């Protein structure tokens, strides 16, 4: 867990350095806030000292976002996403004898706030981003049975990722993009089978459409 957290911390530090270089760039006239929609697939699992082995399980993710362009290189993008996360994991028998092999499914409303860096290469624009995310777990199941009482209701995580966008400028539709991101959870899942130090992680790929408003 410490190794994964260290890698995410290093990624955030590198992004912060790039952001510091981007902010002094000549600012463009403030453009209207753009509205977007995105949808795709997320692959989630557990990590931590109690996890002996894991298996990523696919689930749907989708939602809306607003993008505010600060200047040519930097933008801020809050999102509201729904994700159905699933995981199949083998837990350490010494710490969790009653949950050695389980399948978990969760419904999550996630609110990331992303800081995005863009390369000046229109109409095809690569971007990198990083930011925090707050997830509200609305439903949890273990092996098909309700398990809301066994899990925490809130999951705090960090997000790093990137996207490739293509400018369209056809009516209100301004852009289409493909996106890939990694979420690393910092919150313990809770007292499930008396194991500790278990959090979630997920890889997500989406397609997004952005509209001028």
C-alpha positions in Angstrom: 0.0 0.0 0.0 2.9 2.4 0.8 4.4 1.7 -2.6 1.2 2.5 -4.5 0.7 5.7 -2.4 4.4 6.7 -3.0 3.9 6.3 -6.8 0.8 8.5 -6.7 2.5 11.1 -4.6 5.4 11.2 -7.1 2.9 11.6 -10.0 1.2 14.5 -8.2 4.5 16.2 -7.5 5.5 16.0 -11.1 2.2 17.3 -12.2 2.5 20.2 -9.8 5.9 21.1 -11.3 4.4 21.1 -14.8 1.5 23.2 -13.6 3.8 25.8 -12.1 5.5 26.1 -15.5 2.1 26.4 -17.3 0.4 29.0 -15.3 2.7 31.9 -16.3 1.9 31.3 -20.0 0.0 34.0 -21.8 -3.6 33.8 -20.8 -6.4 33.5 -23.4 -9.6 35.4 -23.2 -11.9 33.6 -20.8 -14.0 31.2 -22.8 -17.5 30.1 -21.7 -17.6 27.1 -19.4 -18.1 23.9 -21.4 -20.5 21.1 -20.4 -19.6 17.5 -21.1 -20.8 13.9 -20.8 -18.7 10.8 -20.5 -19.2 7.0 -20.4 -17.1 3.9 -20.4 -15.8 0.9 -18.4 -14.0 0.8 -15.0 -11.9 -2.1 -13.7 -11.8 -2.2 -9.9 -10.1 -4.3 -7.3 -8.8 -4.1 -3.7 -5.3 -3.6 -2.5 -3.7 -3.7 1.0 -2.0 -6.0 3.5 -4.9 -8.3 3.8 -5.3 -9.0 0.1 -3.4 -12.1 -1.0 -4.4 -11.8 -4.6 -6.9 -9.9 -6.7 -8.8 -9.9 -9.9 -10.0 -6.8 -11.7 -13.7 -6.9 -12.5 -15.4 -4.7 -15.2 -18.2 -2.2 -14.4 -20.0 0.7 -16.1 -19.1 4.4 -15.4 -20.7 7.5 -16.7 -21.7 11.1 -15.9 -21.3 14.8 -16.6 -18.6 17.4 -16.2 -17.9 21.1 -16.4 -14.7 22.4 -17.8 -13.3 25.9 -17.1 -10.4 27.0 -19.2 -8.1 29.2 -17.2 -5.6 29.7 -20.0 -4.3 27.9 -23.1 -2.5 25.3 -21.0 -4.6 24.9 -17.8 -8.2 24.1 -17.0 -10.2 22.9 -14.0 -12.8 20.2 -14.4 -15.3 19.1 -11.7 -17.3 15.9 -12.5 -20.2 13.9 -11.2 -20.0 10.2 -12.1 -21.9 7.1 -11.4 -19.7 3.9 -11.2 -20.7 0.3 -10.7 -17.5 -1.2 -9.3 -16.9 -4.9 -8.9 -14.0 -7.0 -7.5 -13.1 -10.6 -6.9 -10.4 -11.1 -4.3 -8.6 -13.7 -2.3 -7.8 -12.5 1.3 -5.2 -13.6 3.7 -6.6 -16.6 5.7 -4.8 -15.5 8.8 -6.6 -12.1 8.9 -9.9 -12.9 7.2 -10.8 -16.6 7.6 -14.5 -16.0 6.9 -13.9 -14.0 3.7 -11.1 -15.9 2.0 -12.6 -15.6 -1.5 -15.3 -13.0 -2.1 -17.0 -11.1 -4.9 -17.9 -7.5 -4.1 -20.1 -5.1 -6.1 -20.7 -1.4 -5.2 -22.6 1.5 -6.7 -20.7 4.7 -6.2 -21.4 8.4 -6.9 -18.0 10.0 -7.4 -17.1 13.7 -7.5 -13.6 14.3 -8.9 -12.1 17.7 -9.3 -9.4 17.6 -11.9 -6.5 20.0 -12.7 -5.7 19.6 -16.4 -2.7 20.5 -18.5 -3.1 20.7 -22.3 -0.4 20.7 -25.1 -0.8 23.4 -27.7 -1.3 21.0 -30.6 -4.9 21.6 -31.8 -7.0 20.2 -33.4 -5.6 17.0 -31.7 -4.8 17.9 -28.1 -3.2 15.5 -25.5 -3.8 16.4 -21.8 -2.6 15.2 -18.4 -4.6 15.6 -15.2 -4.6 15.0 -11.5 -6.9 15.7 -8.6 -8.9 14.4 -5.6 -12.1 12.5 -5.8 -14.9 12.0 -3.2 -17.0 8.9 -3.6 -20.4 8.2 -2.0 -21.0 4.4 -1.8 -24.8 4.0 -2.2 -25.0 0.2 -2.3 -22.6 -2.7 -1.4 -23.0 -6.4 -2.0 -20.8 -9.4 -1.0 -21.4 -12.5 -3.0 -24.9 -11.2 -4.0 -26.0 -10.4 -0.5 -26.6 -6.9 0.9 -23.5 -5.7 2.8 -24.1 -1.9 3.3 -23.4 -2.2 7.0 -20.0 -3.7 6.4 -18.6 -0.9 4.3 -17.8 2.7 4.8 -20.2 5.2 3.1 -17.5 7.6 1.8 -14.3 6.8 -0.2 -11.6 9.4 -0.7 -9.2 8.8 -3.6 -6.6 10.4 -5.8 -6.9 10.4 -9.6 -4.2 10.6 -12.3 -4.8 10.2 -16.0 -4.7 11.6 -19.5 -6.8 12.1 -22.6 -6.5 12.7 -26.3 -9.1 15.2 -27.6 -10.1 16.2 -31.1 -11.7 19.6 -31.7 -14.9 19.4 -33.9 -16.5 22.8 -33.6 -19.6 21.6 -35.2 -22.5 23.6 -33.7 -22.6 23.2 -30.0 -20.4 20.0 -30.1 -16.9 21.3 -29.6 -14.8 18.2 -28.8 -14.6 14.4 -28.6 -12.0 12.7 -26.4 -10.9 9.3 -25.2 -9.7 9.2 -21.6 -7.8 6.8 -19.3 -7.4 7.3 -15.6 -6.3 5.5 -12.4 -8.0 5.9 -9.0 -6.1 5.0 -5.9 -8.3 4.9 -2.8 -7.0 6.3 0.5 -10.0 5.1 2.7 -10.2 1.8 4.4 -13.2 -0.2 3.2 -14.4 -0.9 6.7 -14.8 -3.8 9.1 -15.5 -6.6 6.6 -14.6 -10.0 8.0 -12.4 -8.2 10.6 -9.6 -7.4 8.0 -7.9 -4.0 8.0 -5.9 -1.9 5.6 -7.9 -2.7 2.5 -8.7 0.0 0.0 -9.9 0.2 -3.6 -8.1 1.0 -6.8 -9.5 1.2 -10.4 -8.5 1.7 -14.0 -11.1 3.5 -16.1 -11.5 4.2 -19.8 -14.2 6.5 -21.2 -15.4 8.4 -24.3 -16.5 12.0 -23.7 -18.3 14.7 -25.7 -17.9 18.4 -24.8 -20.4 21.1 -25.7 -20.2 24.9 -25.7 -22.7 26.6 -23.4 
